[in-house]
């Protein structure tokens, strides 16, 4: 399957991703899907330089969905995005994502729910994760590539009083 791994991390490509995740995933191509990064030419250039030896592409969510619908991915690919909503939109549009791994989602004023030290959510992000669950997508949290993944579903059930 061309999409080898999908990761949500609000920093996209950073030290942990470049030093550990890229080798762990083993895909020669990285596709970053981010409306914010795609709208910022400087950030786009930095992302392309952040992973020497890898092919890096950057798309807005809509552009990626459009390109993917016309040209399915042929190379093994590490798909990175900075948003739960982006993954939901991609899955709803037919992108075959079966598992999502959360990396860092830093605390912000609107992210009032903390799961782990580096993973914070809004109520709306939790709703998007619920939709992903309903669509059969497995959602995990894993800081480092060689850590054991943690199933976020159990945590959400506990927050809702169902766990």
N, C-alpha and C positions, 0 to 999 in steps of 0.2 A: 504494500500500500504506500503510495507516495507521501502522504502525511504520516511521518513516523511518530511524531509527538507534537502535542499542542500545549503551550504554556501561557498562562496569564501572569504577567509581571509588569507593574506600572513603570518599570525602568527599561523594559524591553531587553536590549543587549547591554550587559554590564559585566563587571569583573567575574561574578559567580557564574554567569551564563557562559562567558568566553573561556574561563579557565576550567570549568568542570562539565557543564551541561552539553556543550557542543561535542566533546569527545564521547560522552556517555550516550547521547542520542545517535551519533554516528552518521548523520545526514550531511551531505556536502552543500546543501542549499538551505538558506534561512529566508523565510518570508515573514516580514514584520507587517502586521495589519493594525494601523492606528490612524484615526482621523487627525489627531493632534500632530503626530510626527510627520504625516504626509503633507500637512499644511505648513510645515516649518522646514525650509530648505537646509538650514544649518543642521538641525537635528537629523535630517535625512542623510546628510553627508557623514556626520559623526557615526551613525549606525552602520553605514557601509564600510567605514574604516575600523569599526570595533571588533571585527571578526576576520583577521587576515587569513587567507587561504580558503575562505568560504565565499560562495556566491550569496549576496544579500540583496533582496528586493524589498521595496517598501511600497505599500498601497494603502489608500483609504479603504474603509470597509466596503463601500459601494463599488469602488473600482476593483477590489479583489474579487468580490462576488461576480461582477461582470466578466472579468478576465477568466476566472475559474469556470464559469458556465460555458465559455467558448473554447477554452484551452485547459482541460484538466491537467493537473500536475503530473509530470512524468518522472521527475527525479525524486529520490528520497528527500523529504523536506521537514525541517523543524519549523513549525508555525508558531510565531510569537505574537501576542497581542497584549494591549495594556488595559483591556476592558472586558468584563463579564458580558456586557451588552453586545460587544463585537462578536464574541463567540456565539451568543444566542442568535444574532442576525445571520451569521454564516450558516449555522445548523438549520435554521428555518428556511434558508435559501438553497439547501441541498448539499452544502459542503459536508463530506463524510467525516465528521469528528465524533469519535466514539468515547474518547477519554480526554479530560482536561486536567492539567496539573497547575495548581496555583503556586506561584512564587510569592514575591513580595507585593503587598497592596498596602502602601504606607497610610498612616493615620492622617486624616484630614478632618476639617470641621464637620463635614457631612457624614463621615464614616464613624459612626458611634458604636458599632458592634465589633468587639475584638475577639478573634478566634485564637490567634497565637501572637507572639510579640510583633511579628511583621505582617500580619494579615488582619485587615480591618475591612468592614463592609458597611454599606448603607442598607436600609430596608429594601430598597429597590434592587440592589445587587442580589440580596437573598431571594427575592421574587424571581429574578432571572435564573438563579441557580436552580430553584424549584422547577422552573420550566425546562431547564436542561435535563434534570432528573426525569421529568415526565416524558421527555423525548428519548430516554434510554442512554443518556450520556453519563458516564462515570466521572465524578468530580473529586479530585484529591488535592491535598496540600503536601508539598515536599520542598523544603528549602534547598538542600543540597542534593545533587544527583544521586549520591549513594546512600542517602537517608531512606528510611522506609516511608512510603507514602501513607498519609492519614486520610481516611474517608470523611469528607466534610458532611455527608448525609447524616451521620450519627450526631454530629454536633448541632446541626440545624434542628433535628428532631428533639434534642435535649432543650434547645432554646424555646421551642414551641410547646414543651411539656409533653412530648410524645416519646421521649427516650428513656 
